[in-house]
């Protein structure tokens, strides 16, 4: 019975940690000859990173020549922070100088016949933009492991106490 309680507690802890992680990327279709813009409200002095990539419609084959886009990222005041022309993927990173809505606009050249381009776009700002994998050092991971063990013991004692009260 004790191992079952440990498994349940561990399952609850892992479930909470899995729910904590959020996905912040989007996938959208862009018709040739059209523009699609996405806005993000960014605070002043916030770090911002973005990554975009055209999804290959035919896995195992090279990307068609018609699948190229132009990308421009501008601030609410019209300042340009990123520009790429005739690309199938790219990324940008900058520190926002002014607060407000920043626009990432994607443009696909006009083709006959018209084609639809699927784009994966991931845009993060503020704390989410920080690369936390490089922040974690061995010492901090070990201290986090100790804290997790303490939390597990606390959950275990609460669980045992609930069974004790139930029996009474």
C-alpha positions, 0 to 999 in steps of 0.5 A, spaced: 500 500 500 505 504 501 508 504 494 501 505 491 501 512 495 508 513 493 506 512 486 500 516 486 504 522 489 509 522 484 504 522 479 500 528 482 507 531 482 509 530 475 502 532 472 502 538 476 509 540 472 507 537 466 501 542 466 506 548 468 509 548 461 505 552 456 506 552 448 506 558 445 507 557 438 502 557 432 501 554 425 497 558 420 496 558 413 498 564 408 495 564 401 500 567 396 499 574 394 497 576 401 500 578 408 498 576 415 500 580 421 500 578 428 501 583 434 504 582 441 504 587 446 511 587 449 513 591 455 519 596 455 526 593 456 523 586 455 527 581 451 523 578 445 525 572 441 521 569 435 522 563 430 519 562 424 519 556 419 515 554 413 512 547 413 514 542 408 507 540 404 511 534 401 515 530 407 521 527 404 521 532 398 525 539 397 521 545 399 518 548 393 521 554 390 514 557 391 514 557 398 518 563 400 516 569 404 518 576 406 518 577 414 518 584 417 517 585 425 516 593 427 514 596 433 508 600 434 512 607 432 514 604 426 521 602 427 523 596 424 526 590 428 527 585 423 527 584 416 528 577 411 526 577 404 525 571 400 526 566 406 523 559 408 525 560 415 529 565 420 529 567 427 529 574 430 531 577 437 531 584 440 530 588 446 524 592 446 526 599 447 518 602 447 512 599 450 506 597 445 504 592 440 509 589 436 507 587 429 510 581 425 508 581 418 508 575 413 508 576 406 508 571 400 509 573 393 503 572 388 504 565 384 499 562 379 496 558 380 495 560 388 498 556 393 497 556 400 503 556 405 503 553 412 508 557 417 510 555 424 511 561 428 514 561 435 514 568 439 516 569 446 517 575 450 519 577 457 521 571 462 518 566 457 524 569 452 530 567 457 533 561 455 533 557 462 536 551 460 543 555 460 541 558 466 541 551 470 547 549 473 549 543 476 549 546 483 542 549 482 539 542 479 541 539 486 538 544 490 532 543 486 532 535 487 533 536 494 527 541 494 523 536 490 524 531 495 522 535 501 515 536 497 514 529 496 515 527 503 510 533 505 505 530 500 507 523 503 505 525 510 499 529 508 497 523 505 498 518 511 495 523 515 489 523 511 488 515 511 490 515 519 484 520 520 479 516 515 481 510 519 479 514 526 
